[in-house]
Amino acid sequence: SCMQHRLVVRDASSLQILQLYTCLDQIQYIEWSSDSQFILCAMYKRGIVQVWSLEQPDWHCKIDEGSAGLVASCWSPDGRHILNTTEFHLRITVWSLCTKSVSYIKYPKACQQGVAFTKDGRYMAVVERRDCKDFISIFVCRNWQLLRHFDTETQDLFGIEWAPNGCVLAAWDTCLEYKVLLYSLDGRLLSSYRAYEWPLGVKSIAWSPSSQFLAIGSFDEKVRILNHVTWKKITELDHPATIACKKTIVYKEVEKSPTVDTERLSFPPTRALASSLFSTQSKYDISQVPVSLQYVKPVADRANPKVGVGMLAFSADNCFLATKNDNIPNAVWIWDIRKLKLSVVLEQLCTIQCFQWDPCQPRLAVCTGSSRVYLWSPAGCVVVRVPGEGDFQIMSLSWHCSGDSMLLLSKDNFCVCYLEREEV
């Protein structure tokens, strides 16, 4: 974690402070290397990146981009190279920590996701913009040599993402043009998909962990799933405001007033006791279908309208897909991919801020900006309140790679939620 210009490294299991580093300016971005040996701290305002070593606390590195400025910084998959994007996206500079050599990649495009690495770390794809046309360059990460360079059939390329197996690269156009392109590693166009022509198009995409499915969230409130054999649509998943199917389980969050135990009450009560006695509690009830969900009509004359499927993610076992339709901001939809049917809907009291799957098992964590975290698994739902004084508003969360704990983030604080594993 970082506080202004200080970087604090803690033990993930005990939260004990292991190292404390002081940077030259306020830290705006931090990132671990892939082997957790180094930490990158970016200070965009000053155009500086500082790197710290955990094994050798006395060793440190400073990268100064000078007058070129800095707008983004990240690690390469090997954890020994740093990629810095200069202001106005004039170039990407690749710095080597081992040889101190420098490589340059010209004309990177400023878009949502313009750089993508394969999961095995062997290849990198970069979106480029030259002479008012979009291009994609594929580099070998071992020596940063150009492998392929090709133009794309897009008007304004918005993002790219590799399939987990590293064999197919998905590229999608701006929301004004519904187009998803699928390229092989050697730059061949495998397929092009367009669901409709004139309305707003692609809003989000997600690969399944097995690389068998590509889910496309659209502004028309539907998710379309393509298969990896023919790259044709196999199904459409609708997000209606009324759930009518009797096989769908709808969990509705309800608040209940606290019951005050007069025997425990002291005057004035302690802070901890008052927090536990008087704080509003919530739980899940199973609603009887049909159920009408809270639908928000988007404002048509504003930019970035709250409409369409803006969040979607596959579970680690490839069995479930979680989605959020921005028109129905308080609901999470969980689809059974084996049956291609809606399995569960979680209806929350507040707007969904973030959800993420457990990396080891089909367990979904959801946060809504309240002091509670919500967990769903095929066994059922549970509401967990963050203990402590004050109102801890959870705005985002992140699972530990082991699935044993979870990081909960508010605007100014963080806490760690530890989960007990069931005995087999």
C-alpha positions, -999 to 999 in steps of 0.1 A, spaced: 0 0 0 11 36 -5 5 67 16 15 99 -3 52 93 -10 56 63 13 54 26 2 45 1 28 50 -37 22 31 -60 46 30 -97 51 -3 -110 35 -11 -134 63 -4 -112 93 -3 -76 79 30 -71 97 51 -44 81 81 -59 63 96 -29 45 90 8 43 103 28 13 102 66 7 98 78 -29 107 112 -44 71 123 -48 35 113 -43 29 77 -56 2 75 -82 5 38 -93 22 7 -78 26 -28 -94 44 -60 -83 67 -78 -107 55 -113 -118 79 -130 -93 71 -106 -64 108 -96 -62 104 -60 -72 78 -32 -68 72 -4 -93 62 30 -81 51 55 -108 50 93 -102 33 105 -134 34 142 -125 72 141 -123 77 116 -151 96 93 -128 94 55 -120 112 41 -89 118 4 -84 124 -13 -51 138 -48 -43 124 -70 -15 154 -93 -14 180 -64 -14 164 -34 4 194 -13 -2 191 -17 -40 168 7 -59 163 20 -94 151 53 -108 138 58 -143 134 94 -155 115 100 -187 125 137 -187 107 161 -210 89 132 -227 66 129 -197 49 98 -184 12 87 -186 14 49 -179 39 23 -166 38 -15 -163 59 -46 -159 67 -70 -187 57 -107 -179 94 -116 -170 95 -90 -142 128 -76 -155 116 -50 -180 94 -19 -175 72 -4 -202 67 34 -199 42 53 -221 52 89 -227 29 119 -229 6 122 -260 14 85 -266 44 93 -287 62 61 -278 65 32 -254 100 29 -238 111 -6 -227 137 -4 -199 158 -35 -189 167 -38 -153 194 -64 -161 213 -49 -190 201 -13 -186 193 -13 -224 164 7 -238 140 -2 -267 114 20 -283 80 13 -298 66 41 -318 30 53 -324 11 35 -296 -25 44 -297 -43 60 -267 -72 36 -261 -88 16 -233 -66 -14 -237 -37 -8 -261 -11 -33 -248 -18 -70 -241 5 -98 -231 -2 -135 -236 -7 -155 -204 25 -174 -209 44 -141 -213 59 -149 -246 42 -123 -268 30 -87 -266 4 -70 -288 4 -32 -292 -23 -11 -309 -8 16 -331 -22 46 -350 -5 57 -382 -18 79 -410 -53 78 -395 -54 40 -396 -52 13 -369 -25 -13 -368 -15 -41 -344 22 -51 -339 31 -84 -322 65 -85 -304 85 -114 -289 90 -105 -253 123 -124 -250 142 -99 -272 115 -73 -281 118 -81 -318 88 -74 -341 70 -107 -351 40 -93 -371 27 -60 -381 -7 -57 -398 -36 -32 -403 -71 -38 -389 -105 -34 -404 -116 -9 -378 -126 28 -378 -113 35 -343 -98 4 -325 -108 5 -289 -91 -25 -273 -74 -58 -276 -72 -90 -255 -55 -123 -259 -73 -156 -254 -59 -174 -223 -42 -200 -245 -24 -172 -264 -35 -184 -299 -62 -158 -307 -62 -120 -303 -96 -103 -300 -98 -67 -312 -130 -45 -310 -140 -12 -325 -154 19 -309 -189 17 -295 -201 36 -326 -192 6 -348 -202 -29 -337 -173 -50 -348 -152 -77 -331 -122 -91 -350 -103 -123 -342 -67 -126 -353 -42 -155 -351 -7 -152 -338 7 -147 -373 -18 -118 -380 -43 -137 -401 -79 -126 -397 -98 -157 -385 -132 -141 -382 -152 -109 -379 -184 -106 -359 -211 -79 -361 -244 -83 -343 -261 -52 -357 -252 -21 -376 -265 13 -364 -270 15 -326 -242 17 -300 -222 -16 -301 -196 -34 -280 -193 -23 -243 -172 -51 -227 -157 -85 -236 -144 -115 -216 -126 -147 -226 -135 -179 -208 -105 -195 -189 -106 -225 -214 -105 -201 -244 -136 -219 -257 -159 -189 -254 -158 -152 -260 -185 -132 -243 -194 -98 -257 -214 -74 -237 -234 -49 -258 -252 -16 -254 -285 -34 -263 -285 -51 -229 -275 -85 -242 -244 -108 -240 -235 -128 -271 -213 -158 -267 -191 -170 -296 -175 -205 -298 -139 -211 -306 -144 -235 -335 -164 -215 -360 -164 -181 -341 -201 -179 -346 -227 -169 -320 -241 -199 -300 -265 -179 -278 -278 -145 -267 -283 -138 -230 -310 -112 -223 -313 -90 -192 -350 -82 -188 -363 -61 -159 -387 -89 -149 -375 -124 -140 -402 -148 -149 -385 -182 -152 -393 -204 -122 -360 -222 -124 -341 -189 -117 -333 -182 -80 -335 -145 -71 -317 -135 -39 -329 -102 -26 -310 -82 0 -332 -69 28 -323 -47 58 -334 -56 92 -335 -34 123 -311 -44 151 -325 -59 182 -310 -42 213 -299 -65 241 -307 -44 272 -286 -67 294 -255 -57 274 -264 -21 272 -244 4 293 -248 41 294 -230 55 276 -222 24 256 -187 19 243 -180 25 206 -175 -11 197 -207 -21 216 -227 7 200 -215 -3 165 -226 -39 170 -259 -31 186 -272 -2 166 -258 -8 131 -283 -19 105 -279 -55 94 -288 -71 61 -295 -106 48 -307 -124 17 -343 -135 11 -354 -158 -17 -380 -139 -38 -409 -156 -55 -409 -152 -93 -420 -132 -112 -397 -105 -98 -395 -69 -111 -360 -55 -107 -352 -18 -103 -348 -4 -139 -331 30 -145 -339 47 -177 -307 62 -193 -304 99 -200 -301 99 -238 -286 134 -243 -255 127 -221 -222 111 -229 -214 75 -216 -251 66 -210 -257 40 -182 -270 14 -205 -259 -20 -216 -237 -48 -202 -206 -31 -188 -192 -59 -165 -188 -96 -172 -165 -123 -159 -162 -161 -162 -156 -183 -131 -123 -201 -128 -139 -235 -136 -155 -222 -167 -190 -231 -154 -205 -197 -146 -206 -162 -161 -214 -131 -140 -228 -100 -157 -241 -66 -148 -265 -46 -169 -260 -9 -163 -298 -3 -168 -304 -25 -137 -275 -13 -115 -284 -32 -84 -284 -67 -98 -258 -93 -106 -268 -120 -131 -251 -154 -128 -255 -177 -158 -249 -215 -160 -226 -219 -190 -231 -257 -192 -269 -251 -197 -266 -216 -212 -294 -205 -189 -298 -179 -162 -292 -196 -128 -292 -169 -101 -299 -131 -98 -285 -112 -68 -306 -81 -62 -288 -57 -39 -299 -26 -21 -272 -4 -36 -255 -1 -70 -229 -28 -78 -194 -13 -77 -173 -44 -84 -175 -82 -85 -148 -108 -89 -146 -146 -89 -125 -167 -65 -94 -178 -86 -97 -214 -73 -134 -222 -70 -168 -210 -82 -173 -183 -56 -183 -147 -64 -175 -117 -42 -196 -85 -47 -193 -50 -32 -218 -22 -34 -201 8 -17 -215 -3 17 -196 -18 47 -206 -53 36 -192 -78 12 -214 -104 -5 -204 -139 -13 -222 -163 -37 -215 -200 -45 -237 -228 -58 -243 -236 -21 -260 -202 -15 -254 -166 -4 -239 -149 26 -236 -113 37 -204 -103 57 -201 -70 75 -167 -54 79 -162 -50 116 -148 -18 130 -156 18 139 -170 42 113 -185 35 79 -161 14 58 -174 18 22 -161 -10 0 -156 4 -35 -135 -25 -49 -121 -59 -40 -94 -83 -51 -89 -120 -43 -56 -135 -32 -43 -160 -57 -49 -188 -32 -85 -179 -27 -80 -179 11 -83 -141 16 -96 -110 -1 -85 -74 -1 -113 -48 4 -107 -12 -6 -124 20 4 -115 55 -6 -89 60 21 -85 26 38 -82 -11 32 -88 -43 51 -82 -80 45 -109 -106 47 -97 -141 56 -118 -171 47 -116 -204 63 -112 -235 41 -136 -264 46 -119 -296 58 -122 -323 31 
